Amino acid sequence: LFLFADAVREVRKYSSVHVNEKAANVNSSAFDHIQMKLFRSQRNLYLSGFSLFLWLVLRRTVTLLTQLAKEMASHAALETQVNDATEAAKKYMAENEKLQEALSGKGSGKKVLTEPTEEKLKEEVEHLKAELQKTSNAFHKAKTEVAAVKKQSEGLRREYDHLMKEYEQLQQSLNKAEDKKDQ
């Protein structure tokens, strides 16, 4: 930024110098020297301007890549959380079915359950239903978060692709300008 500002100052300095034709005829080396300095300051202006612009593009790209990496890590963590919640829900469902069979007498017709044991099992069933509900809610919440993260990562990917297209266009226009300058 400092080099760009200095280049702008130098261009203004040398472009404001007016050498009239009489002075140019008398001292042509001074006129050539001023034109040389003007050319150098303009060259420095373009170089520092393009460097500043490319630095800004690179910084934005790095920021987007960092955000994308964070979102991918978050997505992986949410997926493992969803898998754990699903496994826990399946386990609780299996335990619930076993308890239902035990309560209804289908699982073991020989055993007679006493009332205190039966009440403990009912409390256990209620507790497991509550746990299942909590796990189910956590599963749905994690699912919506995963969907949001996917949507956000898709947006970041589209933004990155857009920036890459702009960068390629700028590169092409720069190459065309250099080709014209070389000719």
C-alpha positions, 0 to 999 in steps of 0.5 A: 500500500505504501509503495502504491501511494509512493508510485501515485505521488511520483506519477503526479510529480513527473506528469505535472512537470511541463517542459515547453518546446523551446526548453526541450529543443535547448536541453533535450537530455533534460526532457528525455530524463523527465520522460524516463522518470515518468515512465519508471514511476508509471511502471512502478504504479502499475506493478504495485497496483497489480500486486496490491490487487492480487494480494487482496484476492489471495487474502480473500481466497485464504479466508474462504479456504480457512472457513471451508476447512472449519466448516468441513471439520464441524460437519465431520464432528456433527456426523459422528454425533449423529451416528452416536445418537442413532446407535444410542437410539437403536440400543434404547429401542432394543432395551425398550422392546425387551422390557415390553416383552418382560412386562407383557409376559411374552418373553418369559411365561414361567417368571412371575413379576412382583409389583415392586419389580414391575413398577421399577421396570415401568419407571425404567421404560418411562426413563428410557422413553424420555432418553429416546425422545432427547436422543431423537431431538438431538438427532433432528437438531444435528441433522438440521445443522448438517444441512445448514453446514452443507448449504454454507459449504456449497455457498463457499464453494460457489464463491470460490469458483466465482473468484477463480473465474474472475482471477482467470479472466484477469490473468487472461486480460493481463496476458493480452495486455502484455502481448500487446505491450510486447508487440 
